[in-house]
Amino acid sequence: MRTLLVDHHTNFARTVRGALAESGFAVDIACTLEEASSIFHCASYEILLLELALPDGNGLDWLRQLRSGGHSVPAVIMSCLDDCEKRIASFNGGADDFLLKPVSPVELIARMRAIQRRARQMAAPILVFGNLNFDPISREVSVAGDPLTIARRELCILEHLLSRAGRVVPRDQLEDHLYPFNDEVSTNALEVGIYRLRGHLNRSGATPRIKTVRGIGYILQLPDAASV
């Protein structure tokens, strides 16, 4: 899940980012609202983690601006002050959850997963293409009804390709979905993930195939699909 963490407490932000990364989240950190505004428009974020008190303003004010601009990305407000009025104002301002600092990374991840489940339940929850099924809520994959175990990184690639099945997904879009900006990623990391995912699909008898569109990206398609 691509995540934007807006918090100027460096040690806290790094600790949270490390815990989230171990659970499969791609996390970018912004220390100010100005930086957050710039980063927000450079990637497709699935959730925001916002501190209220930031050096250049209030995180809730920024969230209100996003909501008024039509952005519905889920947001979790974090604050050191256990103030009932702040909680109410946060929810009324468009927050999906409110956590009191210090935040337990385990609890934060659980709450983020819950928000993710609710968001996905509002859409079509099961992705089906050929004989391949993926449940984004349980994170389970099956081929013709048989379970298929896939590593976390390859599972993220599969989810992104499945959600756009039959369409070319640009390489940079896939990388943007998988890796935060400040991650040191090898030049062939995506190719390795695609290679491993292809192996899983081939060995399991899955009908969808991943085709490389040279110079552009990848497409998940069925064998009888027209060539791209």
VOSE-935593 format. One record per atom (N, C-alpha, C, O, CB): x, y, z; residue in three letters. Coordinates in steps of 0.2 Angstrom, whole numbers, plus 5000, padded with zeros to 4 digits. Glycine has a CB too. Layout:
N
XYZAla/...
END
This chain:
228
500449945000Met/500050005000Met/500550065000Met/500850075005Met/499550005006Met/500450104995Arg/500850164995Arg/500650215000Arg/500050235000Arg/500850194987Arg/501050235004Thr/500850285010Thr/501250345010Thr/501850345009Thr/500950235017Thr/500950395012Leu/501350465013Leu/501250475021Leu/500750485023Leu/501050525009Leu/501850475024Leu/501850495031Leu/502150565032Leu/502650585030Leu/502350445035Leu/501750615035Val/501850685035Val/501950695043Val/501550695047Val/501250725033Val/502650705045Asp/502850705052Asp/503550735052Asp/503950715049Asp/502750645056Asp/503650785056His/504350815056His/504750785062His/505350805063His/504250895057His/504450745066His/504850705071His/505250655068His/504950595066His/504450675077His/505850665066Thr/506250615062Thr/506350545064Thr/506250495061Thr/506950645061Thr/506550535071Asn/506550475074Asn/505950435073Asn/505950375072Asn/506850475081Asn/505350465075Phe/504750435075Phe/504550415068Phe/504350355067Phe/504150485078Phe/504650455063Ala/504550445056Ala/504950385053Ala/504650345050Ala/504650505052Ala/505550385055Arg/505950325053Arg/505750265056Arg/505750205053Arg/506750345054Arg/505550265062Thr/505350205066Thr/504750175062Thr/504650115061Thr/505250215073Thr/504250215061Val/503650195058Val/503750175051Val/503450125049Val/503150255058Val/504150205047Arg/504250185040Arg/504550115040Arg/504450075036Arg/504750235037Arg/505050105045Gly/505350035045Gly/504849985047Gly/504849935043Gly/505950035050Gly/504449995051Ala/503949945053Ala/503449935047Ala/503249875046Ala/503549965060Ala/503249985044Leu/502749985039Leu/503049945033Leu/502749905029Leu/502550045036Leu/503749965031Ala/504049925026Ala/504149855027Ala/504049815022Ala/504749955025Ala/504249835033Glu/504249765034Glu/503549725033Glu/503549665032Glu/504449745041Glu/503049765033Ser/502349735032Ser/502149745025Ser/501549735023Ser/501849765037Ser/502549775021Gly/502449775014Gly/502149845011Gly/501949845006Gly/501949725012Gly/502249895016Phe/502049965014Phe/502650005010Phe/503149995013Phe/501750005020Phe/502450035005Ala/502950085002Ala/502850155005Ala/502350185004Ala/502950084994Ala/503350175009Val/503150235013Val/503650295011Val/504250285011Val/503250225020Val/503350355009Asp/503750415008Asp/503550465014Asp/503050465017Asp/503550455001Asp/504150495016Ile/504050545022Ile/504150615020Ile/504550635016Ile/504650525027Ile/503650655022Ala/503750725021Ala/503750765028Ala/503350745033Ala/503050755017Ala/504150815029Cys/504250845036Cys/503850905036Cys/503750935042Cys/504950855037Cys/503550935031Thr/503150995031Thr/502550985026Thr/502550945022Thr/503651055029Thr/502151035027Leu/501551035023Leu/501751045016Leu/501451025011Leu/500951075025Leu/502251095015Glu/502451115008Glu/502751055005Glu/502551044999Glu/502951175009Glu/503151015008Glu/503450955005Glu/502950905004Glu/502950874999Glu/503950925010Glu/502450895008Ala/501850845007Ala/501450865001Ala/501350824997Ala/501450845014Ala/501350925000Ser/500950954994Ser/501350934988Ser/500950914983Ser/500751024995Ser/501950944988Ser/502350924982Ser/502350854981Ser/502350834975Ser/503050954983Ser/502550814986Ile/502550744985Ile/501850714983Ile/501850664979Ile/502850704991Ile/501350734986Phe/500650704985Phe/500450704978Phe/500150654976Phe/500150744989Phe/500650754974His/500450754967His/500950714962His/500950714956His/500450824965His/501450684965Cys/501950644961Cys/501850574962Cys/502250534958Cys/502650664964Cys/501350544966Ala/501250474966Ala/500550464968Ala/500150514970Ala/501750444972Ala/500350404967Ser/499650384969Ser/499650354976Ser/499750294976Ser/499350334963Ser/499450394981Tyr/499450364987Tyr/498750334989Tyr/498250354987Tyr/499650424992Tyr/498850274993Glu/498250244995Glu/498050255002Glu/497550245005Glu/498350164995Glu/498550295006Ile/498350315013Ile/498850365015Ile/499450365013Ile/498350255018Ile/498550415019Leu/499050465022Leu/499050455030Leu/498550445033Leu/498750535020Leu/499650475033Leu/499750475040Leu/499950545041Leu/500450565039Leu/500250415042Leu/499550585045Leu/499650655046Leu/499750675054Leu/499250655058Leu/499050695043Leu/500250705055Glu/500350735061Glu/499950805061Glu/499950835056Glu/501150755063Glu/499650825067Leu/499250885067Leu/499750945067Leu/499650995063Leu/498850885073Leu/500150945071Ala/500651005072Ala/501250995068Ala/501650965070Ala/500751015080Ala/501251035063Leu/501851035058Leu/502151105058Leu/501851155060Leu/501651015051Leu/502851105056Pro/503151175056Pro/502851225052Pro/502951285054Pro/503851165054Pro/502551215047Asp/502251265043Asp/501451265043Asp/501151285038Asp/502451255036Asp/501151235048Gly/500451235048Gly/500151175051Gly/500451135055Gly/500151235041Gly/499451165050Asn/499051105053Asn/498951055048Asn/498651065043Asn/498451135057Asn/499050995050Gly/498950935046Gly/498250935044Gly/498050915038Gly/499150875049Gly/497750945048Leu/497050945047Leu/496850995042Leu/496350985038Leu/496650945054Leu/497151055042Asp/496951105037Asp/497151085030Asp/496751095026Asp/497351175039Asp/497751045030Trp/497951025023Trp/497450965021Trp/497250965015Trp/498650995024Trp/497250925026Leu/496750875024Leu/496150905021Leu/495850875017Leu/496650825030Leu/495850955025Arg/495250985023Arg/495351015015Arg/494851005011Arg/495051045027Arg/495951035014Gln/496051065007Gln/495951005002Gln/495751014996Gln/496651095007Gln/496250945004Leu/496250894999Leu/495550864998Leu/495350854993Leu/496650835002Leu/495150865004Arg/494450845003Arg/494050894999Arg/493650874995Arg/494150835010Arg/494150955000Ser/493751004996Ser/493951004988Ser/493651024984Ser/493951074999Ser/494550974987Gly/494850974980Gly/494650904977Gly/494850884971Gly/495550974980Gly/494250864981Gly/493950804978Gly/494350744979Gly/494250684977Gly/493850804971Gly/494950744983His/495350684985His/495050644991His/494950674996His/496050714987His/494950584989Ser/494650544994Ser/495150494997Ser/494850445001Ser/494050504991Ser/495750504996Val/496250454999Val/496150445007Val/496150505010Val/496950474998Val/496150385010Pro/496050385017Pro/496650415021Pro/497150415018Pro/496050305019Pro/496450445027Ala/496950475031Ala/496850455038Ala/496350455041Ala/496850555030Ala/497450445041Val/497450435049Val/497850495052Val/498350515050Val/497850375050Val/497450525056Ile/497750585060Ile/498150555066Ile/497850515070Ile/497250635062Ile/498750585068Met/499150565074Met/499250625078Met/499450685075Met/499750525072Met/499250625084Ser/499350685088Ser/499550665095Ser/499450615098Ser/498650725089Ser/499950705098Cys/500250695105Cys/499650715110Cys/499750705116Cys/500850735106Cys/499150755108Leu/498650785113Leu/498050745112Leu/497750735107Leu/498550855111Leu/497850715118Asp/497250675119Asp/496650725120Asp/496450725126Asp/497350615124Asp/496450755115Asp/495950805116Asp/495350785112Asp/495350775106Asp/496150875113Asp/494750775115Cys/494150755112Cys/493950795107Cys/493650775101Cys/493550745117Cys/493950865108Glu/493750915102Glu/494250905096Glu/493950915090Glu/493850985105Glu/494850885097Lys/495350875091Lys/495150815087Lys/495150815081Lys/496050875094Lys/494950765091Arg/494650705088Arg/494050715084Arg/494050695078Arg/494550645093Arg/493550745087Ile/492950765083Ile/493150805077Ile/492850795072Ile/492450795088Ile/493550855078Ala/493650905072Ala/494050865067Ala/493950875061Ala/494150965075Ala/494450815069Ser/494850775064Ser/494350735059Ser/494450735053Ser/495350725067Ser/493850695063Phe/493450655059Phe/492950705055Phe/492750685049Phe/492950615064Phe/492750765057Asn/492350805054Asn/492750835048Asn/492450855043Asn/492050865058Asn/493350835048Gly/493750865043Gly/493950815038Gly/494350835033Gly/494450895046Gly/493750755038Gly/493950705033Gly/494350655035Gly/494550605031Gly/494150745027Gly/494550645041Ala/495050595044Ala/494650525044Ala/494050525046Ala/495350605050Ala/494950475043Asp/494650405044Asp/494750375050Asp/494450325052Asp/494850365038Asp/495350395054Asp/495550375060Asp/495950425064Asp/496250465061Asp/495850305059Asp/495950415070Phe/496350465074Phe/496750415079Phe/496450375083Phe/495950515078Phe/497450425080Leu/497850395084Leu/498250435089Leu/498550495087Leu/498350345080Leu/498350415095Leu/498650455100Leu/499450435100Leu/499550375101Leu/498350455107Leu/499850485100Lys/500550465100Lys/500750455108Lys/500450485112Lys/501050525097Lys/501250415109Pro/501650375104Pro/501250315101Pro/500850285105Pro/502250345108Pro/501350305095Val/500950255091Val/501250195091Val/501850185090Val/500750285084Val/500850145093Ser/501150075092Ser/501150055085Ser/500550055082Ser/500750025096Ser/501750035082Pro/501750015075Pro/501249955073Pro/500949955068Pro/502449995073Pro/501149915078Val/500749855077Val/500049875076Val/499649855072Val/500849805082Val/499849925081Glu/499149945081Glu/499049995074Glu/498449985071Glu/498949985087Glu/499550035073Leu/499450075067Leu/499350035060Leu/498950045056Leu/500050115066Leu/499749975060Ile/499649935054Ile/498949905054Ile/498649895049Ile/500249885054Ile/498749875060Ala/498049845060Ala/497549895058Ala/497049875054Ala/497949825067Ala/497549955060Arg/497050005058Arg/497150025051Arg/496650035048Arg/497150075063Arg/497750025048Met/497850045041Met/497549985037Met/497149995032Met/498550055039Met/497649925039Arg/497349865036Arg/496549875036Arg/496249855031Arg/497549805039Arg/496249895042Ala/495549895042Ala/495249945038Ala/494749935034Ala/495349915050Ala/495650005037Ile/495450055032Ile/495450035025Ile/495050045021Ile/495850125033Ile/495949995024Gln/496049965017Gln/495549915015Gln/495249915010Gln/496749935017Gln/495349875020Arg/494749825019Arg/494149865018Arg/493749845013Arg/494749785025Arg/493949915022Arg/493349955021Arg/493349985014Arg/492849985011Arg/493250005026Arg/493850015012Ala/493950045005Ala/493849995000Ala/493450014995Ala/494550085005Ala/494149935000Arg/494049884995Arg/493349854995Arg/493149834990Arg/494649834996Arg/493049845001Gln/492449815001Gln/491849864997Gln/491349834995Gln/492249805008Gln/492049924997Met/491549974993Met/491649964986Met/491149984982Met/491750044995Met/492149934983Ala/492249914976Ala/492149844975Ala/492049804980Ala/492949944974Ala/492249824969Ala/492249744968Ala/492849714971Ala/493349724969Ala/492249734960Ala/492649674976Pro/493249644980Pro/493649594977Pro/494249584979Pro/492949614987Pro/493349554973Ile/493749494970Ile/493949514963Ile/493549534958Ile/493349434970Ile/494649504961Leu/494849514955Leu/494949454951Leu/495249404953Leu/495549554955Leu/494549444945Val/494549384942Val/494749394935Val/494549444931Val/493849354942Val/495249354932Phe/495449354925Phe/495649284923Phe/496149254926Phe/496049404924Phe/495349264918Gly/495449194916Gly/495249144922Gly/494749154925Gly/496149184914Gly/495749104923Asn/495649054929Asn/495949084935Asn/496049044940Asn/495848984927Asn/496149144935Leu/496549174941Leu/496049214945Leu/495749264942Leu/497149214938Leu/496049204952Asn/495649244956Asn/496149274962Asn/496549244964Asn/495149204960Asn/496049334963Phe/496349374968Phe/495849414973Phe/495549454971Phe/496949424966Phe/495949394979Asp/495549434984Asp/495949484988Asp/496349464992Asp/495249384990Asp/495849544986Pro/496249604989Pro/496249614997Pro/496649645000Pro/496149664986Pro/495649584999Ile/495549595007Ile/495949535010Ile/496349555015Ile/494849585008Ile/495849475008Ser/496249425012Ser/496949415009Ser/497349375012Ser/495849355011Ser/497049445003Arg/497749435000Arg/497849364997Arg/498449344997Arg/498249455004Arg/497349334996Glu/497349264993Glu/497349254986Glu/496849284983Glu/496849214997Glu/497749214983Val/497749204976Val/497549124974Val/497749084978Val/498349224972Val/497149114969Ser/496949044967Ser/496949044960Ser/496749084956Ser/496349024971Ser/497148984958Val/497148964950Val/496648904950Val/496848854952Val/497848954948Val/496148914946Ala/495648864945Ala/495348834952Ala/495248774952Ala/495848804941Ala/495348874957Gly/495148854963Gly/495648834968Gly/495548824974Gly/494648804963Gly/496248824965Asp/496848794970Asp/497248854972Asp/497448904968Asp/497248744965Asp/497448854979Pro/497748914982Pro/498448914978Pro/498748864977Pro/497848904989Pro/498748984978Leu/499348994975Leu/499749044980Leu/499449094981Leu/499349024968Leu/500349014982Thr/500649064987Thr/501249104983Thr/501649074979Thr/501049014992Thr/501149164984Ile/501649214981Ile/501949254986Ile/501649284990Ile/501249254975Ile/502549274985Ala/502949324989Ala/502649384989Ala/502349404984Ala/503749324988Ala/502749424994Arg/502449494995Arg/502549534989Arg/502049564986Arg/502649525001Arg/503149544987Arg/503249594981Arg/502949574975Arg/502649614971Arg/504049594980Arg/502949504973Glu/502649484967Glu/501949484968Glu/501549494963Glu/502849404966Glu/501649484974Leu/500949484975Leu/500649554973Leu/500149564970Leu/500749464982Leu/501049604975Cys/500949674974Cys/500949694966Cys/500549724964Cys/501449724977Cys/501449664963Ile/501449664955Ile/500849634952Ile/500549664948Ile/502049634953Ile/500649574955Leu/500049544952Leu/499449584953Leu/499049594948Leu/500049474955Leu/499349614959Glu/498749654960Glu/498749704956Glu/498149724953Glu/498749674968Glu/499249744955His/499249804950His/499049784943His/498749814940His/499949844951His/499349724941Leu/499249704934Leu/498549684933Leu/498249694928Leu/499749654932Leu/498349644938Leu/497649624938Leu/497049674938Leu/496549674934Leu/497449574944Leu/497249724942Ser/496749784942Ser/496749824935Ser/496249854934Ser/496949834948Ser/497149804931Arg/497249834924Arg/497249784919Arg/497549794914Arg/497749894924Arg/497049724920Ala/497049674915Ala/496849684908Ala/496349724908Ala/496649614918Ala/497249664903Gly/497049684897Gly/497349754894Gly/497249774888Gly/496349684896Gly/497649794899Arg/497849854897Arg/498649854899Arg/498849824903Arg/497549914901Arg/499049894895Val/499749904896Val/499849944902Val/499550004903Val/500049934890Val/500249924907Val/500449954913Val/501149984912Val/501549944912Val/500349914919Val/501250054912Pro/501950074911Pro/502350054916Pro/502150044922Pro/501950154911Pro/502950044915Arg/503450024920Arg/503550064925Arg/503550044931Arg/504150014916Arg/503550134924Asp/503650184929Asp/503050184934Asp/503150204940Asp/503750254927Asp/502450164931Gln/501850164936Gln/501950104941Gln/501750114946Gln/501250154931Gln/502150044938Leu/502249994943Leu/502750004948Leu/502649994954Leu/502449934938Leu/503350034946Glu/503850054951Glu/503650104956Glu/503750104962Glu/504450084947Glu/503250154954Asp/502950204958Asp/502450164963Asp/502450194969Asp/502550254954Asp/502150114961His/501650084966His/502050044971His/501850024976His/501150034962His/502650014969Leu/502949964973Leu/503549994978Leu/503649974983Leu/503349914969Leu/503850054975Tyr/504450074979Tyr/504350154981Tyr/504150194977Tyr/505050064975Tyr/504550164987Pro/504550234989Pro/505050274986Pro/505550244984Pro/504550244997Pro/505050344986Phe/505550384982Phe/506250374985Phe/506750364981Phe/505350454983Phe/506350364992Asn/507050364994Asn/507250294995Asn/507750284999Asn/507050395001Asn/506950244992Asp/507250174992Asp/507750164987Asp/507650194982Asp/506650124991Asp/508250134989Glu/508850114984Glu/508650054981Glu/508649994984Glu/509550114988Glu/508350054975Val/508150004971Val/508549984965Val/508750024961Val/507350014968Val/508749924964Ser/509249904959Ser/508849914952Ser/508249904952Ser/509449824960Ser/509249924947Thr/508949934941Thr/508449884938Thr/508049894934Thr/509449954936Thr/508649824940Asn/508249764937Asn/507749734942Asn/507549674942Asn/508749714935Asn/507649774948Ala/507149744953Ala/506549724950Ala/506249674952Ala/507149794959Ala/506249764946Leu/505549754943Leu/505549694939Leu/505149654939Leu/505249814940Leu/506149684935Glu/506149634930Glu/506249564934Glu/505949514932Glu/506749634926Glu/506549564940Val/506649504944Val/505949484946Val/505749424946Val/507149514950Val/505549534949Gly/504949524951Gly/504449494946Gly/504049444947Gly/504649584954Gly/504449524940Ile/504049494934Ile/504249424933Ile/503849384931Ile/504149544928Ile/504949414932Tyr/505149344931Tyr/504949294936Tyr/504649244934Tyr/505949344931Tyr/504949314942Arg/504749264947Arg/503949254947Arg/503749194948Arg/504949284954Arg/503549304946Leu/502849304945Leu/502649264939Leu/502249224939Leu/502549374945Leu/503049274934Arg/502849234928Arg/502949154929Arg/502549114927Arg/503349254922Arg/503549144933Gly/503649074935Gly/503049044939Gly/502848984938Gly/504249064939Gly/502849084944His/502249054948His/501649044943His/501248994944His/502049114953His/501449094939Leu/500849084935Leu/500949024930Leu/500448984929Leu/500749144931Leu/501549014927Asn/501648964922Asn/501648894926Asn/501248844923Asn/502348964919Asn/501948884932Arg/501948824935Arg/501248804938Arg/501048744939Arg/502448824941Arg/500848854939Ser/500148844942Ser/499648824937Ser/499048804939Ser/499948894947Ser/499848834931Gly/499348824925Gly/498848884924Gly/498348874922Gly/498948764927Gly/499048944927Ala/498649004926Ala/498549024919Ala/499049014915Ala/498849064930Ala/497949034916Thr/497849054909Thr/498149124908Thr/498449134902Thr/497149054907Thr/498149174912Pro/498349244911Pro/499149234910Pro/499449204913Pro/498249294916Pro/499449274905Arg/500149284904Arg/500349354905Arg/499949404903Arg/500349254897Arg/500949364907Ile/501249434907Ile/501649444901Ile/502149404900Ile/501649444914Ile/501449494897Lys/501849504891Lys/502249574892Lys/501949624895Lys/501449514885Lys/502849574890Thr/503249634890Thr/503149674884Thr/503149654878Thr/504049614891Thr/502949734885Val/502849784879Val/503549824879Val/503549874883Val/502249824880Val/503949814875Arg/504649844874Arg/504549914875Arg/504249954871Arg/504949814868Arg/504949944879Gly/505050014880Gly/504450054883Gly/504450114884Gly/505050044873Gly/503950014885Ile/503350044889Ile/503250014895Ile/503250044901Ile/502750034884Ile/503049944896Gly/502949914902Gly/502649844901Gly/503049804897Gly/502349954905Gly/502149824904Tyr/501949754904Tyr/501149754904Tyr/500849804905Tyr/502149714911Tyr/500949694901Ile/500149684901Ile/500049614903Ile/500349564901Ile/499949704894Ile/499449604907Leu/499249544909Leu/498649524904Leu/498149564904Leu/498949534916Leu/498749474900Gln/498249454895Gln/498149384894Gln/498549344897Gln/498449484888Gln/497649364891Leu/497449294890Leu/497749274884Leu/497849314879Leu/496649274890Leu/497849204883Pro/498249184877Pro/497949204870Pro/498249214865Pro/498349104877Pro/497249204870Asp/496949224864Asp/496849294863Asp/496449314858Asp/496249184864Asp/497149334867Ala/497049404866Ala/497449434860Ala/497949404858Ala/497249444873Ala/497249484857Ala/497549514852Ala/498249544854Ala/498349564859Ala/497149574848Ala/498749534850Ser/499449554851Ser/499449634852Ser/499049664849Ser/499949534846Ser/499849654857Val/499949724858Val/500549754855Val/500749814856Val/499949734866Val/
END
